[in-house]
Amino acid sequence: MNLAIRDVQNDLSRFALTAVGLGLLLTIVLAMTGIYNGILQDATALPDSLGCDLWVVQRNTRGPFAELSRISPDLEDRARAVPGVRAARSYVSHTIQRELPTGKPIRFTAVGLSWPDDRGERLAIVDGRALSQPHFECIVDRSLGLSLGARLTLGRDVYEVVGITEGLLASGGDPAVFFTRSDAQAIQYDQSNEAIRLDRESRTRRFNESSLKNNEALRRRSLEANVSSPALGPPPIAAVLIDVMPGIDPEDVRSQLEEWRDITVYTQEQQDELILGGVVEKTKKQIGLFRGLLVIISAILMSLIIYTMTVDKIHSIALLKLLGAKPQVILGMILQEALLLGGIAYAIAILIGNATFHLFPRRVVVGNEHRLTLLGIVFAISVAASIIGMRKALAADPNEVLAS
């Protein structure tokens, strides 16, 4: 019988517990890898799902996902007049945290689609349909926990869930909920009755104290809720999404747009790089560092375990030497035990991961390439750990058996 198998059988319970412990540690390593990949995918899932060639944002800003961007809504019409532009869509978004009537808190990113040019057909809708009317409908991500037909009260209106997407999250991990732009802005700028009354009184007082108090038209307008001066436009938007005509180089359109002094233009790839290099950069580094530390800890623990297992049977190894066993046999036994321990721990990590990763609050993305990478790491750690045990075994003195 193989010496490694026989040695394991002599202390099976200890070996099994050790393998389970290492398996749990490798599960965490695999989970950190999956969370790291999930963060990268979540960060770019929303901008990629909107499907455009160019992002037009406020001058000298990094776009709506990296920082605040405010541009005039009429920029959408200006962009349509540029040669090579097939379509232009406005974009707004903001974060909402509410509590359902059941008492369950929900948090999501409200995204405004440019109705009627964008009804959500580009989104990966797995159930239901796109928006069919300009008000009171929404498309939610499955992770929000709402089903088709559910009603969501926001501000003064009730919105019906007509579509379900999957995997469309903001960079912070919040599910995305898609409304028309007018609905999203109505939710964003909604005020309570008391706030409207106080604001109206404040405006009226300032108006009466100004030199325009004899202007009857302005006086009536100052009494309206959420008033804006007639000279000013509607609320600003965050960005304009540009679709370029087939056969047209997006860089040609971009060079024309960048002649305007009030905007900055990014390609879709640049927008993704800004998100990954800024919004989630520290999170990436932190998760990556934690993952590296776990790999190092796993290597150290496995080395200590193999060394301890070798020390525990050092008398038996010395006896084998005395009986004439070749060094290759002894060294092979230690290497086989290390590989067996690593292999069982790896299998436990894969099984636990497959059973539990979908329960994590953040998305965990683990592909076959990541599993193979972990297998290679476990193999390298097992071989490296066995070397320490081998050195101890080679140092065993057969004469100690005779002395004892």
N, C-alpha and C positions, 0 to 999 in steps of 0.2 A: 504494500500500500504506500502511496505517496506520503513522504514524511510531513509535508505541510498540512495535508488533510488530517493525518493522524494526530498531529500536534494540536490542531484546532479542535478536534473531537475531544481531546483530553480536558479542555477548558472551554466548552462550547458556549456556556452562558456568558462568560466574560467577553469572549470574542463577539458574540451577538450584540451585547449591550454597547460595546465599543463601536461596532459598525453602525448601530442605530444613532448613536451620538454624532458620529462623523457625518452620517446621512442628513441629520437635521441641520448641521452646520453647512453642508453643501447645498441644502435646500435654500438657505438664506443667501448663499452666494448666487444661486440661480435666480432667486427672486430679485436680488439687487440688479442683476443683469437685465431681467425683464422689466423692472420698474424704470431703469435707465432708458431702455429702448422705448418704453411706453411714453415717457416724458418727451422724448424726441418726436414721436409720432403725434402725440396730443398737441404739441406746440404748433405744428404745421398743418394739422388736420383741417382746421377751420378755413384758413386762407386758401389751401389747396382745393377744398371742396367748392369754393366759389368760382373756380375755373375762369381765370382771366389772363391776359398777356401782360398788362401793365397796371401799376397802382399809382394813382395821382393823389398826393397828399399835400399837407400844408408845407410851405417853404421851410427848408432847413430842419424838418422833423424826420423821424425814422418810421413814420407810418402809424396806423391806428393800433397796432398790436404792441409796439414798443413804447409809445408815448402818446400824449394827447395830440390829436390832429383836428383842426377846424378849417373847413373851406366852405365857400359859398355854394349853395345848391345849384346855382345857375352855371357852375363849372361843368355840370353834366351836359348841358346843351352846347356850351362852347366846345367841349371835347368832340361832340358828334360832328362838328363842322370841319374837323381836321382831316385832311386827305389820308386815306388808309384806315380810318377808324370804322369798324363795322357796327359796334354798339358801345354805349357808355352807360354804366349803372352806378347809382349812388350806394354808399355803404355807411351804416351807423351801427354802433353796438354799445352796450353798457351792461353792467352787472346788476342783478336783482337778487335780493334775498327776502323771501316771504314765508308766511306760515299758512299751510292749508287749513281748511275748516276742521280737519281731523286732528289738528295740532302738530302735524308733521312739518318740520321746517324744510324748505327747498331753496336752493341757490343755483342760479344759472346765468348765462350770458345771453341777453336779448340782442338778436341780430335783425336789422331792418333791411328787407329786400326791396329793390327798386321796382315797385309795382307800376305798370303791368308788364314791363320788360323782363322782370325776373320774378317768376312765381315759385321758384324752388325746384324746377325740373332738373337742374344740374346736381342737386343734392342726392346722396345715396339713400333714397327712401326705400326702406325694407317693408313697410306696411302703410296702407292708406294712400294718400295722393298729395299733389302739390296744392298750393293756395288757389282757390277759384273765385274769391271775391276780395275786394280791397280792405275789408275790415272784419275783425272779430274771428279770425282763424289763425292757427299757428301750427308749426311743425316742430316737434320736440325730439330730442335724443332719447333713446331707450333707457339710458342710465338715469334719467330723471325719475323714472318709475311711474309715469302717466301712460294710460292706455288710450286707444282711439275713442273719440267721443267724450273724453274727460273735459271738464270745464275749469278754466283757470281764471280767477277774478284778479285783475290787475288794474289799479286805479279805479275808474268809474265804470269800466266795461268788463264783460265776460268773454273770454276767448275759448273757442272749441278746438281741441286737438284733432287735426284732420290727417296728419302724417307722422310717421315714426322713422327716424334715422338711427344709425348705429355707428358709434365711434367718432362722432363729431363733437369734440370738446374744445374748450378754450385752452390757452397756454397754462392756465392755473388749474386745469382739470375739471372746471365746471362744465356741465352739459350746455350745449347751444340750443336755443329756442328761436325759431325764425318767424318773424312777423313781417307785414308790409312796413315800409319805412314810416309812413304816417302813424301807424299804430305803435311802432317802437318809440317814436318821438313823443306821442301822446302819453305813453306810459312813463317815459323819462321825465317829462315836464309836468306831470300831474301834481296838483296841489290840493290840500284840504280846503274846505269852505272857509274856515277861519283864516287860513293863510291868504286866500284870495281876497277876503274882506280887508285884512290888514294891509295888504299890498295896494288895494284900490284906494284906501284912505290915505296911504302914504303918497301915492301918485297925485291924488287930488290936492293934497296939501302943498306939495311941491309945485304943482301946476298953478295954483292960486297965488303962490308967492313969486311966480315968474312973470316975465314981461309978455307972455303969450296968453294970459288969463282971459283976454277979451275974444279969443278965437273960439267960437262956439263949436266948430267941428272937432278941434283938438280936445276941447273940454269933454265932449261926449265920448270921444275915443278913450280918454283917460279913465273913464268909468267902467270900461270893459275889462273882463278877466283876461289875464295873460296878454296884456296889450303890448304891441310893439309900434314904433313910429312908422307911418306909411312909407317913409323913405328907406326903411330897413326891410330886408327880405325875411323869409321864414328862417327857422332855426338852422344853424350850420350842420353840415354833414362831416363825417370823418374822412372819407376817401371817395374817389371815383374809380371804378373798375373799367378798364378799357379792353375791348376785344378787337383784335386787328383783323382786317380782311385777309382771306386766304391768298397766299402768294406774296404778301407784303411783309417785309422785314420789320419786326417790332422796334428795332433800333432806329429805323428811319422815322417812325411815328414818335418815338421817344425824343429824338433830337428836335423835332418840331415843337413838341409840348414843352420841352425845357427852355425854349425861348421866352416863355411866359415867366415873369418875375415873381409870381405869387405862389408857385407850386414847386414841388420836387417829384420826380417820376422814378419809380423802381420797377424792375422786372419781377416776375413771380419768384425767380430764383434768388434775387437780391432780398426780397421781402422775407423769404424763409431764412436766409443767412442772418438777417438782422434779428429775427426772433431767436434763433438758436445761439447767436453770438452775444445776445444781450438779455432778453427776457428770461431765458432759462439757463444762462451760462453758469451761474453760481450753483444752481441746483444740479446741473450736469456734473460739475466738478466735485460737488459734495458726494453725490451718489457714486461717482466713479472712484473717488478716494476710499469710500467705505467698502466698495466691492474689492478694491485692491488689498485693503487691510484684511478682509475676510479670507482672501486667498492665502495671504502670508500666514495668518493664524492657523488656517487649515493645515498648511505645510508643517508648521512648527508642532502642532498637536499630533499629526500623524507620525512625525519623526520621533517625538517623545514616546508615543505608544509603541512603535516598533522597537525602539531602544529598550523600553521597559519589558516588552515581551521577550526580547533576546536575553536580557539580564536574568529574568526569571528562570530561563532554561539553560543558563550558562553551564551548570553542572552536567546536564545531559549532553550539551555540545562538546564539552571536554571529554566525556565518556565516548562519544562517537569518534572523536579524534584518536583516543586511545585504542579503540577497536579497529582503527585503520580506515575510517571513512574519509573519502577524498574531500578536499576543501570545496570543490564545485558542488558536491551534494549538500553540504551545510549552507553554503551561500545561496544555492538555488532554493532551499527550503525557506530562508528568510525573505528572499525576493518574491516567492510565490505567495507567502502569507501577506506581504505588503500589498501585492496586486489584488489578492482576494479580498482583503479588507477594503481597499479603495473601490473595487468593482461593486461590492455589495452596498457600500455607502452611496456610490453614484446611483445605483438602481433605486435605492430608497428615496434619494433626492428627486429623481424623475417621477416616481410614483406619487410622492406627496405633492410635488408641484402640479402635476396634471389634475390632482383631485382638489386642490385648494386655491390655485392662482386666480381662478375666476371669481373668488369671493373677496379679493382685495379691493379696497376703495378706489385705488388708482389702477389704471390699465397696466397689465403685466404682459409684455410681448416677448415670448420665448420661441424662437424658430429652431429648426433642426441644426442650423449652423451654430447656434449658441449651445445646444446640447453637445454637439461634437467638440466644440471648443472646450467646454467643461470636462468632457471625457479626456481630452488631451492633457488638460491641466492636472486632472486626478492621476493620470498615468505618470506624468512627470514627477508629481509629488510622491507617488508611491515608490518610484525608482529611487528618487533622492533620499526618501526616508529610510529605505532598506539599506542604503550605503552605510548609514550610521550604525545600524544593527550588524552589518557585515563586518565592520571594523572591530566591533566589540567581540564578535564570534571568532574572528581570526586571532584575537589576542588571548583567547581562552587557553589555559595551560593544562594539558592532559595529566601532568604530574600531580595536580591538585586532587584528582580523583583518587590516586594512590595514597596521597597524604591523608585524605579523609577516611 
